[in-house]
């Protein structure tokens, strides 16, 4: 049979950014799929080599723009390792609150956009309503709705007050029953199930060998979460579960995220209940100059295991920085699992990976 | 046959459930805002357009050093007789096209009240690139003016941005 080469993207809405997929088709069946990246490349890692550590935090916001707090956190944890800084308990707890709220906001975007990919528009409107409430909380606290620059070297930028905490609790109470609504609207909708169950299957061994992380890995049944395996910011003190899927299908990956939102609510509730008093930040020089050496820190970001490798030569700017971006690594498996699928499944599979191209191209 | 009718029933039920949720929200107050006729006021911490007060600035350059995107430039005044620099700003420019809105300049500013700070204005729709580059000299308004290269003179902003100062933050 003759084959045909088709470009999917880079401007297709379901490519979630500027991903281009080169698909070779035999009729409707894919014989080869090549993800082509680089349309958004901004050279952040190189830019950081000319900026102080405090200024670098600003640039981290731009990687995963749907969930920038874990980016801030990963960089700060890595730089704090180099500096040997001890972060005060209140700042640690606030970091946890912010990152978990951001996980909810990020998964909400996934939920809405994945619904649109499959053909359901209504959930998209509802998830943005809830996300707005989280962004309002962020705006009240750190003044930004997308590029937060809230988590700083040694701590956080500003403190929460009783009013903010009560608003946050109100949001959590409002949000909990909403997750059940998403289940009704989307998770157990027969059309959605028909499009996602048994589609884009990834076995446990394939998921591990391709280096997947986050809900994409856990959807295949591998219970790996950095918050549990290498706890940071005191995550070991929180009681939460790591949701895992069974078959590694698109639906499993989707439903892992839905369950994670419930777990994030639990974590935020616990964090707000035990928010300790004290300092917001450790004493860090305005222009820190860590001793020569290298450090690696990783966090469980909304899309997976986000790691930062920093090398210092003793100067005010990092000598070298490398980012282990989860989306970049998650994307590689596409060329393997799309072969033999139909074109309509490409959208369902690609959407289920929840990619953000800002992080892929950096 | 039974399986077929079961599928029809389940699909219809899922359809009704979805519609029921939509119907419930139909009679609740709307969460959308009819922008631009209706505008939201941001929180006090909001990092909007940068404002500058030449009267309080001591020309220490800490804001320019803190800026990760190098969008701030300034020059201090020179005493006419001694020819030494004095802690007053001669001119101050800020390129909002490059600005990250990170707030590091505001944090670095040592004066009380602060000389550079984020206002609450979020409407940045400029008809040309020049308007993004704001300039301040002593006596200029807090939102700054723009340099008109054709007339070779400063002019006020064409796209008017109402300035709402946040005293608490300064």
Interface residues (C-beta under 8 A of the other chain):
Chain A: X51 X54 X55 X56 X58 X59 X122 X129 X132 X136 X139 X140 X141 X142 X143 X144 X147 X149 X157 X158 X181 X184 X185 X188 X189 X190 X191 X286
Chain B: X7 X10 X11 X14 X17 X18 X21 X22 X31 X42 X43 X45 X46 X47 X66 X67 X68 X100 X101 X102 X103 X104 X108 X118
